[in-house]
Amino acid sequence: MVKFTAFTTIFLLFGLSSVAVMGAGSEWVMPPTPLPMEQLFKDLSLVRGDSKVEEKWPRQVSFLHRVYDYRSDNFQIETRTVDLVRAPFRIIPHSVGVSEILWAICPRQRLLMFNEVAADSRFSMIADEVAKSGRIFSYKESELVIAAQPDLVFTVAFSDAIFKQRLHRAGIPTFDLGSQDSLNSVIEEIKVLGQIIGERGNAEALLYIIAKKRALLQATLPKPKRPLRLLYYDLGGYIPGVASNFTSLCELIGAVNVGAEQGIKSWKQVDHETLLKWDPGIIIVPLESDLEQSLVVDPLLRHSRAVKDDRILAIPGLYLRINSQFLLLGANLLAGIVYPNEF
């Protein structure tokens, strides 16, 4: 079984070698995966295709806008539209997920700037390339964005409210894409982005790659008699449920998200007594944390199946936070971790 120790922000994104040095004289060793990680990353990073539909302007694009309301523990869903006279050429994405999708389907000279988080390897799959561009603005820095005079800024539910207000007052066109919590919602976002920026052919090509790689991944997976029960345990004891990307990661590899199984909708704080009661076969923790060690030494959890079977497994947190087509990359790595010696 592969052991994961030590602090990391991310292993080598573009080399994706089997061993990456993490500091303090220790290493994180990448397990064998169903699909080659480097090729999968490349395939999802740049696509160019021919549209099946003639691009006509002006156009109106409708989108199902979904935002999770933590007070009611439900999604607020509404249809929103954007009216476009022509394709926006000068584009700024305000979130990592949108940046990663546009990196694949939009001619990159049209991407004016990126949020600083997209240049941070703890949160972004394209961090190295974005950082090289030098076109970075801080998360709340509206002045640079306004000065760039973009044709369109894509925001999301978690974009700073004051940032959005300042752009609105300055007359900068914006479109809010809500929040994505599954591969299906990412797929819908890719479709909408392709329509808005006039790159339907590229969007369709990316969706084809997603479908093809998804089928290849699932065809390669082992077929246990019972699906593995995975529980993702994050800092503070928070567990993701149905409305989380972790559910998509589990579904992609034929596993069950225990948080969703137990009725959690989005995220919920769970104590160790409840964790022992649910008794998942595998507990997933972010590699950057010390949660693996803290769970192992807990007197109560020593009776849990995951501790007794040495199945508290760590994965770089980046792969648990993905909100783009790179969900497939996260699922591929997760499969390599939870199905040891299979690939």
N, C-alpha and C positions, 0 to 999 in steps of 0.2 A: 504494500500500500504506500502511496506517495504521502510524505509528511510535509506539512506546510508550517513554517515558522518564520519569524522575523518580519520587520516592517517593510512595506513596499508601497509605492504609489501606482506603479504599473510596470509590467514587464515589457520588453522591447517590442513596441508596436509594429515597427516596420521590418525589423529583423525577425521577430517572433521566434528567437532561438529557444532551444530546449532548456537552457539554463540562463537565468538573468541574475546578476549580482545585485543584492538589495541593500547592502550596507552592514556594518557591524560584523563583517567577516562571514556572513551567512548568505545562503542562496535560496531562491524560490525555484523549484523545478517544475516545469510545465509537464503535465501528464500527456501521454498519447491521447489523441482525440479522434472521433469518427471521421471528420474531414480535416484536411491540412489547414491549419489556422492561417498561415500566411496567404495562401491562395484564396481562401474564403474572404479574408479581409480585402484583398485586391479586387475581387469580383464584386464586392458590395460598395466599393469606394468610388468607382468611376464607370458610368454606363452611358452609352450613346445609342439611341435607337431611332427608327422612323415612325412618325405618328400615323395611326390608322385613320385619324380624323384631320381634316384640313383646319389649320389654325385661322380662325376668323375673329376680327375685332370690329367694333367693341363687343364685349361679352359680359355676362353676369354669371358669377360663380357662387353656388350655394354650398354651405358646409354645416354639418351637424356639430355645433359647439357644445362641448361637454366640460363641466367644471365640478370637481368634487366639493360638496359642502360638508365640512367636518361637524358643523352644528347639528345638521339633520341626519348625518351619516348616509347621505345619498347624493347621486349626481343631479346637477341642474343641467337640463338639456334644452337647447333652443336652436332653431335654424337661423343662421346668419348668412348674409350675402355681401359680395363685394362687386362693385361696378367698375369695369376696366375699359378705358378708351383704347389702350394699346398695351402690349406686354411691358411690364416694368423691367427696365434695363439695369438700373442702379439699385441693388437690393442689399438690405442689412437684416440678418437674422439675430434675434435677441436671445435665443436659447441654444443649448448644445444640441438637442435632438434635431431641431430644424436646421441647424448648421450642418450636421452630418448628412441629412437627407439632401440638402441643396448642394453639398460638396460632391454628391454622386450624380445629380441630375441637371444641375445648372452650370452653364459655361462659367468657369471660375472668375473670369475677368469681370463678370457682372456682380460679384459679391464684393461690396465696397469695404466692409469692416466686419469684425467678429467680437462678440462679447468675450471678455477676458477669461471666462470660465471655459470657453471652447479651446483656449490655449493652455489649459491646465490638465496635465496628464492624469490627474486623479479622477477627472470627470469626463474627459473627451477622448474619443478614439482617434480624432484627427489633430490632436494637440500639437504634435511636432510640426506639421505642415502649416497650421494656422499661426503658430508662433513665428515661424520663418517669414511669413508674409509681413509681419510688423504692423498689420492694420488692426490694432486692438483698441477697444475702449472698455472702461470699467463698467460694471453691471448697472450702475445708476447714472453714468455720465452721459447726460442728454446733450450737452453742448457740442461735443464732437460729432454726434449723430446728426444734429440739426445743421451744423456747418457743412456736412458732406452733401446735404440736399438730396437724399435718396428718393427714388420713385416710390419705394414701398419698404416699410419695416415690418417684419413678422414678429409679433410678440406672442406670449403664451400666458396661461392663467397665473403663473408665478412670477411674471415680469413685474418689476417694481411699479406700483401705482403712480407714484410721483413722476417717474420716468415717462410713463404713458401720457400723463396729463400735460407734461411739458412739450412732448412731440405734438400732441393735439393742438395746443395753443399756438405752436409755431407753424401749423398747417402742414405737418409732415404726414403723408398717408400711412396708416397702419392697418394691420389686420391681425386680430387675435385668434389663435388657433386652439385655445382652450388647454386641456391637459390630456396626455396620452397615458394609458395604463395597460396596454396589451398590444400584441402584435397586430391584431385586427384593427385597432385604432391607429396604429402607425401606418398600416396599409391604406386606410382611408385618407390619412394626412398626405401620403405620397401622391395619391390621385389628385387631391385638391391643389397641392403645390404645383404639380405638373400643369394643371389647367390655368392657374393664376399666372405663372411665369411664362406660359406659352411653350412648355417643353413636355407635352403629353407623350411624345415618342420615347423620351428618356425615362419618364416616369413608368411607362408601360414596360420598358426594358428592365428596369429595376424590379418591378413586381414579378416579372417572369423569372428573374434570377432568384428572388426570394422563394417563389414556389418550387423552382427546380432544386435549390439547395435544401429546402425544407424536406422535400421528398427523399433526397439522397441521404440526409442526416437520419431520418426516421427509418429508412430501409437498412441502415447500418447498425442500428441499436439492437442490443439483446432483447429477448422477449421473456422476461421473468413471469412466473405463474401469477404473481401478484405485483402490482406496480409499487415501486419504492415510494415511501412516505417521507417527504422532505419538509423540514421546517427551517425557515430562514430566521435567525435570531440576530437582531441588530443591537447597537448600543442603546442602553436604557431598557432593554428587554422588550423592544418593539418588534412585533410580528406582522408581516404583510398578509393580506387576505385576498379576496376575489379581485378587487379593483387594484391590482398591482402587477407590475411587469414580471414579478417572480412566478405568478400563476402561469403566464405565457411560457416562461422558461421551463417550468415543470411539464406543461402540456406538450411542448416541443420534444421532450425527451421521454415521454411516456410515464411520467411520475405524477404524484399527487402533492399539491401544496397543502400541508396540514393546517395552516392558518385559514385557508379557504374552506377546507373540509370542516373546520370547527365553527364556521359561520362568521368569521371576521370579514368585514366588507372592504375596508381600506387598510389602516394600520391600527394596531391596538397593543397596549402595554400588558405583558403577561408575566406573572410571577413564576418562580421555580416550581411551586406546588402544582400549578396548572400545567406547566411544561412536563412534569413527571406523569401527570394524569393522562396527557395526550400521548406520551411515550413514542415520539417519532423514531423511525429507524435510523435516520440521518439528520443531523443538525448542521446547517450551513451558516458560517460566520464570515464577516469581512476579514481578509487577511491582515489589513492594517491595524486591526484592533487586537486587544489581548483577551478577547472573549473565549477563544479556544481553551486557554489555560484556566481561566476563571470558572468555566463550566466544568472542566475535568476535576477540579479540586473541590467543588461544592459537595458537602456531605450528603445533601438530599439527592442530587442528581447522579451520585455513584450507583444508584439502583436503576437508572434509566437504561434502556436498550442501547442508545447511541453511545453512552459513556462505556458501558460494559463491552460493547463490540468495537470500541475505538473508532467510532464513526462520527466524530465531530470534525468536520472538514472545512477548510478555509479556501476562499477564492478571492482574488483581488476585487475590492469593492466596486471598481469601475464596471465590472461585468454584471453587477447586480443593479446598477443604476441606469442601464442603457434605455434610451427612449427613441430609438431609430431602427433602421434596417439591421443595425449591428446586434440586435437581440439574437439573431441567428448565431453570431459569433459567441455570445454569452452562453447560449444553449449548448453549442458545440463543446465549449470548455467545461461547462457543468457536467455534461455527459462523460467526458474523460475523467472527471473527478469522482463521480458517484458510481461509475461502472469500471472499477479498476481492473487491469489485466484483460480488458476486452478488445483493445484496439492496438 
